[in-house]
Amino acid sequence: MRPGTHSSPRPDEAELVSASSTSIRATPNTRIRVDHCPACGSAARDTVCSSPDPLNVEAPPFTLVRCEACGVGSVAEVPPPRELRAYYPLDYGAYTAGSSLSSRVLTRIIGLSQPGEIGSPLGLPLFRPQPGARNLLDVGIGGGALAMQLHRRGWRVFGLDFTSSLTAPDARDEIGFVLGNAARTPYRDSAFDVLVASHVLEHMYNPLAALKEYVRLLRPGGTLVIGVPNFDSFPSRAFGRATYSFLDIPRHLVFFNPPALRRIIEDAGLGVAGMRTVPFPALLPTVLLKLGVPPTLLDHGPLRAVVSSLSLPLDGITQRGSLGCNLVAVATKR
């Protein structure tokens, strides 16, 4: 049975305002200053670096800060919610992930080098449905490549994104897609057995509120799979977190390390069943970016596939322990 829906609220500024109505102030340059950590609410933060938008380097840069209390990184001044969609072009990497040559090559290489079934270069596990548990929601579905892999494993897959971005072959025919807000979804309580949030939380104004929404959507005992960039990865530490293509501000608004991600998952009422970091071919691309290679040359295409493939052995060596670029957590609803 298709998960039921209820009337979806109008996407507006409510998500941001509800995060902390006393911690934001509008500024004349159409950005909103956030005075508190979006994860724990602390006002004690240190400046990390100034970062331009890699898709618009001529615009004024954004300030990245780090919470002294929980270690979460965040953008100190964010675009108003009504303007955020303008920062996501139709060829944004998340929309083409899995369908490009570089993504297919990386998925194959990492799938061979990592234990278990890997759904994408981001290192997410692929579960197979159990008897009586088949409904899966892919929040922030992007182009739909990961969702189609899950569909082929037997899941009844539903997807949600704030743009109509499905590009994977057959995705529009096989996936129940809804255009909507990934923090305030239109689905009924306990509608899903598994929810996948692959590189979604870092795009949220209020990640804790989004996680609580995902708890509402999961049945008791259901599974949440989360993937986010690792703020304390080896490349991030080695290059002072100043490689703006890696930060991808202002699409990325919040940055987690392993302890901070565990804490916010538990604060949402979930139990962490497992967490690990996954090497990603980032070291060599990061070096090239620091040497002045334009980020647009490394975003996709044959050059990205070649550079990333050469980088993968280096990343496997340097990103041991908790230093991998991608942070993957599996949590359960209590």
C-alpha positions in Angstrom: 0.0 0.0 0.0 1.3 3.5 -0.9 2.1 5.5 2.3 -0.7 7.9 3.0 -0.2 11.6 2.7 -1.7 14.7 4.4 -1.9 18.2 3.2 1.7 19.5 2.8 2.4 22.9 4.3 3.5 25.7 2.0 7.3 25.9 1.8 8.2 29.2 3.4 10.4 30.6 6.1 8.8 28.6 8.9 11.5 26.0 9.0 14.2 28.6 9.6 12.2 30.6 12.1 11.3 27.6 14.1 15.0 26.7 14.6 15.5 29.6 17.0 13.4 32.7 16.6 15.7 34.7 18.9 18.9 33.7 17.1 18.4 35.2 13.6 18.3 38.7 12.3 17.7 39.9 8.7 20.5 41.8 7.2 20.4 44.3 4.3 22.4 42.1 1.9 19.6 39.5 1.7 21.4 37.1 4.1 20.2 36.1 7.5 22.7 36.1 10.4 22.5 33.0 12.6 23.8 33.8 16.1 23.6 30.2 17.6 24.7 26.8 16.6 22.0 25.1 14.6 22.7 21.7 16.3 23.0 22.6 20.1 21.9 26.2 20.3 25.2 27.5 21.9 26.3 31.0 21.1 30.0 30.3 21.6 31.6 29.9 18.2 34.9 30.5 16.6 35.5 31.6 13.0 37.0 28.9 10.8 37.4 30.5 7.4 35.8 32.7 4.8 34.5 30.8 1.8 33.0 32.0 -1.5 30.2 30.1 -3.3 32.2 27.8 -5.7 29.4 28.3 -8.3 29.7 32.0 -8.0 33.1 33.0 -6.8 32.5 36.7 -7.6 29.8 37.0 -4.9 30.7 38.1 -1.4 32.0 35.2 0.6 30.3 33.4 3.5 31.8 33.0 7.0 32.2 29.5 8.4 32.2 29.1 12.2 32.6 26.2 14.6 30.6 25.7 17.8 32.8 25.6 20.9 30.3 23.4 22.7 29.6 20.6 20.2 32.1 21.0 17.3 29.5 21.5 14.6 30.5 23.8 11.8 27.9 26.2 10.3 27.5 29.2 8.1 27.2 32.4 10.0 25.0 34.2 7.5 22.6 32.2 5.3 20.4 32.9 2.3 16.7 33.5 3.1 14.7 30.3 2.5 12.8 31.8 -0.4 16.0 32.5 -2.2 17.8 29.2 -1.5 16.5 27.4 -4.6 18.3 29.9 -6.8 21.6 28.5 -5.5 20.8 25.0 -7.0 21.4 25.0 -10.7 19.8 22.2 -12.8 23.3 20.6 -13.4 24.1 20.6 -9.6 26.2 17.5 -8.8 23.6 15.9 -6.6 21.1 15.8 -9.4 23.5 14.1 -11.8 25.1 11.8 -9.3 25.1 8.2 -10.4 24.4 8.9 -14.0 27.7 10.6 -15.0 30.8 8.7 -16.2 32.8 9.7 -13.1 30.0 8.6 -10.7 29.7 5.2 -12.4 33.4 4.7 -12.3 33.7 5.7 -8.6 30.7 3.6 -7.6 32.3 0.6 -9.2 35.8 1.1 -7.7 34.5 1.9 -4.2 32.1 -1.0 -4.4 35.0 -3.4 -5.1 37.3 -1.9 -2.4 34.8 -1.5 0.4 33.2 -4.5 2.3 29.5 -5.0 1.9 27.1 -3.5 -0.6 27.8 0.2 -1.4 25.1 2.2 -3.0 27.2 5.1 -4.3 30.6 6.8 -4.0 29.3 8.2 -0.8 29.5 4.8 0.9 25.9 4.2 1.9 24.9 0.6 2.6 22.2 -1.0 0.6 19.7 -3.0 2.6 17.3 -5.6 1.2 13.7 -5.5 2.3 12.5 -8.0 4.9 9.1 -9.8 4.9 6.4 -7.2 5.7 8.8 -4.3 5.5 9.1 -2.8 2.0 8.4 1.0 2.2 11.5 3.2 1.8 11.7 6.9 1.6 14.7 8.6 -0.1 14.7 12.2 1.3 16.6 14.6 -1.0 16.4 12.1 -3.8 18.4 14.2 -6.2 18.7 12.5 -9.6 17.4 9.2 -8.3 20.3 6.9 -9.0 20.6 5.6 -5.4 16.8 5.2 -5.2 16.8 3.1 -8.4 19.5 0.8 -6.9 17.2 0.3 -3.9 14.2 -0.3 -6.1 16.1 -3.0 -7.9 16.7 -4.7 -4.6 13.0 -5.0 -3.9 12.1 -1.8 -2.1 8.9 0.1 -2.7 10.7 3.4 -3.1 9.3 6.9 -2.6 11.4 10.1 -3.0 11.1 13.7 -2.1 13.1 16.8 -3.2 12.4 20.5 -3.4 13.2 20.4 -7.2 11.9 18.0 -9.8 15.4 16.7 -10.5 15.0 13.0 -11.3 17.4 12.1 -14.1 18.1 8.4 -13.5 16.6 6.1 -16.2 13.1 4.8 -15.4 13.1 6.8 -12.1 9.9 8.7 -12.9 8.1 5.4 -13.7 9.3 3.3 -10.7 9.5 5.8 -7.8 6.7 7.7 -6.1 8.2 11.2 -6.3 6.8 14.1 -4.3 7.9 17.7 -4.7 8.2 19.1 -1.2 10.2 20.3 1.9 12.6 17.7 3.2 12.2 19.0 6.7 8.3 19.1 6.7 7.2 16.1 4.6 3.6 15.3 3.5 3.6 11.7 4.7 1.6 10.1 7.5 3.2 8.9 10.8 5.1 5.6 10.7 4.7 5.3 6.9 8.2 3.9 6.3 10.3 0.9 7.3 13.6 2.6 6.1 14.4 6.3 5.5 17.6 7.3 3.6 18.9 10.8 4.0 22.0 10.8 1.8 23.8 14.1 2.2 20.7 16.0 3.2 21.3 17.2 6.8 24.1 19.5 5.8 21.6 21.4 3.6 19.2 22.0 6.4 18.7 25.2 8.4 17.5 23.1 11.3 18.9 19.6 11.1 17.5 18.5 14.5 14.0 19.4 13.5 14.5 17.5 10.2 15.7 14.4 12.2 12.6 14.6 14.4 10.4 14.7 11.3 12.2 11.5 10.1 11.5 9.8 13.4 7.8 10.6 12.9 7.9 9.0 9.5 9.6 5.7 10.7 7.6 2.8 12.1 8.9 1.6 15.6 12.1 -0.3 15.0 12.5 1.4 11.6 15.9 2.3 10.2 17.4 5.7 9.3 20.5 5.8 7.1 22.4 9.1 7.1 25.3 10.3 5.1 27.0 13.7 5.5 30.4 15.2 4.8 32.9 14.7 7.6 34.0 18.1 8.9 37.1 16.5 10.5 38.2 14.4 7.5 41.9 14.2 6.6 41.6 16.5 3.6 39.6 19.0 5.6 42.2 19.1 8.4 45.2 19.1 6.1 43.9 22.1 4.1 42.4 24.1 6.9 38.9 23.6 5.7 39.5 26.4 3.2 38.9 24.4 0.0 35.6 26.0 -0.9 34.6 23.4 -3.5 34.6 20.8 -0.7 32.6 23.1 1.6 30.1 23.9 -1.1 28.6 26.9 0.8 25.8 28.0 0.8 24.2 24.8 -0.3 26.0 23.2 2.6 24.9 25.0 5.8 25.9 22.7 8.6 29.0 20.4 9.0 29.2 17.4 11.3 32.1 15.4 12.8 31.4 11.9 14.2 30.7 12.9 17.9 28.4 15.8 16.8 26.4 13.6 14.4 26.0 10.9 17.1 24.8 13.5 19.6 22.2 15.1 17.3 20.8 11.7 16.2 20.4 10.7 19.9 18.8 14.1 20.7 16.2 13.4 18.0 15.2 10.2 19.9 17.0 7.6 17.7 19.5 4.9 18.8 22.8 4.8 16.8 23.3 1.3 15.6 26.6 2.0 13.7 28.8 4.8 12.4 31.9 4.9 10.3 33.7 7.2 7.9 34.2 6.2 4.3 37.2 7.3 2.2 36.2 9.3 -0.8 38.5 10.3 -3.8 39.1 13.9 -2.5 42.8 14.2 -1.7 44.2 14.6 -5.2 41.2 16.9 -6.3 41.8 19.0 -3.2 45.5 19.4 -4.0 44.6 20.4 -7.6 42.1 22.9 -6.3 44.6 24.4 -3.9 47.0 24.7 -6.9 44.4 26.8 -8.8 42.7 24.3 -11.0 39.1 25.6 -11.6 36.6 23.6 -9.6 34.3 23.4 -12.7 36.9 21.1 -14.4 36.7 18.7 -11.5 33.0 18.6 -10.9 32.2 15.9 -13.5 33.2 14.3 -16.7 36.3 12.2 -17.8 38.8 14.4 -16.0 36.9 13.9 -12.7 36.8 10.2 -13.2 40.5 9.9 -13.9 41.6 12.2 -11.1 39.3 10.6 -8.6 40.4 7.1 -9.6 44.0 8.0 -9.1 43.2 9.6 -5.8 41.3 6.7 -4.3 44.4 4.7 -3.2 45.8 7.8 -1.5 42.5 8.4 0.3 42.3 4.8 1.4 45.7 5.2 3.1 45.3 8.6 4.6 41.7 8.4 5.7 42.0 5.7 8.3 39.9 5.6 11.5 37.5 8.5 11.6 39.3 10.6 9.0 37.3 9.6 5.9 35.5 12.3 3.9 32.1 10.8 4.2 30.4 10.1 7.5 27.7 7.3 7.4 25.4 6.5 10.3 22.7 3.9 10.7 20.1 4.6 13.4 16.9 2.9 14.7 13.7 4.2 16.0 13.2 3.1 19.6 
